Amino acid sequence: MISLGAALLRAILVVAGATSRVEIAAGGEHLEAARRSGRPVIFSFWHNRSFLAADFFDKRIFRRGFDVVVLASRSRDGELVARLAVRLGLRVVRGSASRGGREAVRAIYRAVTRHGSSPVMIPDGPRGPLYEFKVGTAILAQLTQAPILPMGLAARRFFTIKSWDRLIVPWPLSRVAVVVGAPQEVARGISAAELEEERRRLQALLVELTREAEARLGA
């Protein structure tokens, strides 16, 4: 059933990708600068924008030389994500904050520092709360010194899946807007209180970028 679900999601992604118009509404220079630098970045967006991001990555990231690694939880949903990622030709690391967390962080750390890979980190995954930026993404940026590249995504016309995050799936022929924020560095050696301030700042920034993407579409 999971294999069937992954195949179905891939088919939906192909149809949506063929008919939707994905545009970088703002911040394209940040993405281009990251590509030119050759340095790894940590792509970050909200969980319920994952489907929109998959289409965007397929069109604008994978084909521009980024070596992307995806973190997928060990839950049933994570298995679905992992199989879909493999079908897209991506490398996958399994684990989450609650299950296999240390092993996953080590694997992602090695992918960034040894291979120059750019991980996809979804800060409110795998089970929420929705739009809460968990500290793990900030810690990874701190340890690797790879900047976080935050992205807000929105669709003009969409439906939602009955999941905890109300996953957004664009209707055919819908416009999808992406707003890319400036790279965000997290300094080494900061205190726990300062790290919490960084977490809150990054959460507010990602909310702001998402709202801007929605506003660009008149939502």
Summary of the structure (lengths in Angstrom):
residues: 219
radius of gyration: 16.2
end to end distance: 35.5
largest distance: 47.9
contacts: 735
relative contact order: 0.20
helix: 49%
strand: 20%
